[in-house]
């Protein structure tokens, strides 16, 4: 609920470029003080925030290698996710129509073409399209944009429906979920772990005993890692979305079926049956979960400007916290203590990468069980 309940809905290898670049830093500096900017930094001091940003800058030299590797992982992840959904009969409003990135001037398009070479090096089929070709791919597109880049193999869907279907499949296999609960303490010895937890609603406390622990806790991973004697430098980066309910035939007809990414506005879209999901922004503001009107309004304004025939009378806003590592790479690895594993830090590509990192985690746990000397994936 806190990370991806109403995210952009994209399964997007085309968004695999890591953010560590001088261009990102320059854009962030230009946007300081603009409350509706795509990237917003609360300047209030926080050691975690500023040390994380310093580590982010130190990883700029890894931009090329990490982008190529993330692309490779994202492509492989799709195969696992589709197979999983088919095997468990999970219906999640899947649309396999690709993702179309649009650019409003030659300069931004030329820069994107250079980045596209990295995505192609990672194995992604993605090609340039003219304005007319883009409108053929998505006929509802309006506006005076310059050109686009199209990735036919990308897709969209409703992650909330997907994760509910996945949870049902897990229950059929005997998994038990303990919901609305926080982990307060973990006691470990060489053979097992005691996980103390407390319910949010009534404050009741209890504990579980486990031979192995997998920390896959989104932005909460850093705190749990500290309980286990590990360091996991995850920082929460807030994103916003709106779900526009398509209550009339005119709105439904005017809604793009192909997923879009507006490079200037840093906004993505997904068609989810009777809803149009519009998402974007990156806000460095700690664990703040306030849904701010001045951050939501640009999403509504963008929808009205590009798709004026879509009614925005019924719009549901949401925000979530992306679990970001400074190098933008997920962590699939062992902890210091026996039987402790991590699968976290997926950032803006949580759903996109989830199926492949789950596979990697399974292999790591199995190798550990067999006393293998396999090293962590990252």
N, C-alpha and C positions, 0 to 999 in steps of 0.2 A: 504493500500500500504506500510506503514512504518513498520508494525509489522509482517504480515503473507502473503504477496502477493506471495512469492515463498518460503515458509517455507518447513520443512521436509516432510510435507504432511501426517503425521501420526495421527491416532486416537488411542492413545496408553495408555491404562491403565497400560501396562507393564513398562511405564516410570514414574510411579507415585511416585517413591521414591523421597522425598525432598532432596535437596543438602546439608542441614545443617548436617555436620558430620565432625569428626576429619580427616577422610580420604580425604575429599575434601580440607580441609585446607592444609594438608601435600602435596597433589598433586600440589596445587597452588604454594606452596613455592618451590617445586622442579622445577616447570616450569618457575620461574621468570627468565627473560632475554632471553628466547627462543621465538623468534618471530613467530614461527610456532606451538607453543604449543596449545593444545586444549582449555586451559583456560589461558587468557592473562589479566594481570592487568596493566594499565597505572599508574605508581607510583606517578604521579603528584598530588599534594595535592588538594583535594576537600572535604569540610566539609560534603556534602551530601554523597559522596562515602564512606568515612571512617567511618562516623557514621552509615551508612547502613551496612557496613561490621561488625562493632561491634555488631549491633543488630542481624545480621546473626549468629555470633558466639554464642551469648546468647541463640539462639533458638536451639542449638545442642541437649539439653536434650529433646526437643519435636520431635526429628526425628522419633521415632517409631510411636507415636500417629498420627502425621501429615501424615506420609506415608500411614498408614492404612486408614485414613479418605479420603485422596486424591484418593486412589484406589477405595474406595466405590463410591465417586462422579463420577469418570471417567467411571465406569461401568454403572451407572445410566444414565450418559450423553448420552451414545451411543444409548440407547433406544429412548430418546427424539429426537436425531439428525436424526436417520434413519426414524422415524415416520414423522418428519418435511419434510425431503427430499422426501419421498414417497407422502405425502399429496400435496406438492407443485410441484411435478414432476421436481425436480432439478437433472440434470445430472452433475456429478462432477468427472468422472473417478474413481468411487468407486471400490476398490479391497478388498474384504473381505477374504484375504488369510492368515491373521495372521502376526505376527512380530516375527522374529528370532534373538535373541541376540547371538553373537558369542564371544568366549573367547579363548585366545591364550595360557594360561597356567593354571595349576591346582589351583594355589593360587587365581587368579582372579575369576575363576569359583566357588571355594568353598565360597568365600566372597559373590558372587552373589546368591548362593543357600541360604545363611543366609538371605539376603535381600528378596529373593523370599518368605520366610515364612511370611514376613510382608504383601506382596501383596496378598498372599493366605488368610491371616487373614482378608483382606479387601474384599474377595469374588472372587478373580481372579483365573481362571483356567490357570495355567502356569506350564510347566513341563520340566525337564531336558531331553536333547537328546544327544546321542553320535555323534561323527563326521560323521559317516556313515549315521545315522538317519537324521542329519542336511542336508546332501547332497541329501537325498531322498526328504526331504521337499522342498529344493531349489537346483535343479540339476546343476545350473550354478556356484555354489560356488566352489572356488579354494582356495589354500593356506593351510598351515599346522597349522590349529587351533586345539584347544584341545577338546572343546565340546560346547554345546549351551543350551539356554533356549527358549522354544517356547510357544507363546501365540496365540492359534488359533482364538480367538475371536476379536483380534485387527484388524485394517483395515487401509487403506490409501486412499487418494483422493486429488483432486486439490482444495485447499481452495479458490483460486481466483474464480473458476467457481462456487463453492458453495455459496460464499458470494454474487456474482452477481445474482445468482438465488434467494437467500433469499431477496435481495434488490428488485427484481422484484415482489416477492410475497408481500412484504411490501407495494409497490406502489399500487398494486391491492387492498389493504385494506385501501388506503387513506393516507399513510405516504408520507410526502414531505421531500426530502433531500436537504440540503444546502451544496454544496461541495466547495472545495478549499477556505475555510474560517477559520479564527482563531477567537477564543473567546477572547475579549480584556478586558471585565469587566462584572460583574454580580451585579445588584442592586436588593435587596430583601426586602420585608416587610412581614408581617404576612400572607398575602393572596396570593401574586404572586411574580414572578421574572421577571426582565428585563435582557435579555442576549444581550449584545452589541458585535457585531462581525464585522470583516473587511475582505474583499476579498483579496486574495494573488495577483491576476493579476492586478487589477486596483486601489486597495486601497479604494474602496467604503465601507462606513460604514453604518450599519443599526442596528436594534435591534428587538428581538422577545419577546413577552410576554408569560409567561407560568405559569400554576398553580403548575406543578411539573417538576423537573429536574432529569434526570438519568445521572450520570457521568460514562461513559464507554469509556474512552478516551485513553486507553493504557498508554504509557509513559507520555502523557500529563495530566493524571489524577491528579498528584501532584499539578501542577500549577493551575488547575481549582479548586481543593479542597481548595487551599489557598484563592481564590477569595470568596469562600463561608464560610470561617472561620473554615475549617476542616483541619486535617492533614492526608495525605495519602502517606505513605513513599514508593512510587514506584521508583525504580531505573532502568534505561535502560541498559540492558545487550545485547550487539550486537551478532547476529548470522549470519553466512554466508551460502549461498547455491550456487550450480551450477545446471543449467538445461542442461543436455546433450541431444541434439537433435538426435534422432535415425533415421538417413536419409538413411540407407541401411539395407538390409535384414540380413546381418551378425551381425550388431550391435543389431538389434531388437532380434535376436535369442539368443544372448549372455547376454541379460539383465535379471536380476532376477525379477521375478514377486512377490515373497514374500518379504515383507519389511524387511530390515536388520538393525541391530545396532551393529557396531563394538565397543566393550567396550574399547579396548585400544586406538583407535583413536578418540572415541566419535563422530562417524560419523553415520548418518542414511541415508537410501535410500527409495525411493518410485518409483514405476512404474506408469507413468501417460500417458498411451496411446502411444504417439509418442515421449515422453520425459522420461529421467531417472533423477530423482531429487536426488542429493547428498548434504547433509547438515550437519552442525556441528559447533563447536567452541563456546566459551563464552568469550566475550571481555568486560571488565569493563573499558570503556573509555568515559563515559558521553554520550552526545547526538551526538557524532561523527558518521557520516553516510558514511564516505569514504569507498569505496570498494578497499581494499588493495590487491595488487597482491600477497604479501607474505602470506596472509591469505587464498586466493582463491587457490593458487597453491597446497597446501596439499590435497585439495579435488580432484583436477584433478589427482594428482600423485596416490592417493589412488584408484581412478577408474581404472587407467591404470594398476596398480599393481594387483588388484584383478580380474579385468575383461578386460584383454588385447585385447579381440576381439571387444570391444566397441570403436568405433571411437570417439575421443574427438576433432575433427576438428571444430565442431560448439557447443560452450559452452557459455551459458549466465550466468554471475555471478550476484549475488544479496546479499544485506545485509538488516537486519531488527533489530529493537530494541524490545527486550522482556520486558514487564512491570513486574518487579520482586518486590515482597514484601520480607522483611528480613526473614520471616518464611516460605516463598514459598507457602503460602496459599492465595487463592483469597479472596477479600473482597466484600461481599454482605451485605450491611447495610444501615441504615439511616444516614443522616448528622445531624448536630446540628440544622439547620433551618428546619421549616416545609416544606414538599414537596421536600426534597432533598434526593436522594438515590445514592448509589454507586454499581457498578458491575465492578471491575477492579482488577489488580494485579495477573493475571493468569500465568505469567511467561512463562516457556517453554511448558506449557500445555494449551495454549489459546484456540485452536480449540477443543482439547479433552474435556475440561471442559465447553465450552461455552453453550451448550444446557441445562445442569443442572443448571448452575448459572442463566441463563435466566429464567428458571422455578422458581427458588428460588426468584429471583427479582420480578417476577410477583406476587407471593404469598405475598411478603413483601409489595409491593405497594397496593395490594388489601386489605390487613389487615390494612394498614395505612388509606386507604380510609374509611374503616368501623370503624375507631377510635379504632382499636384493641391495646392491650398492648403487642403484639408479639415482642420479642427482636430480634436484628439483628442476622443474621445467624453466623457471626463471630465477 
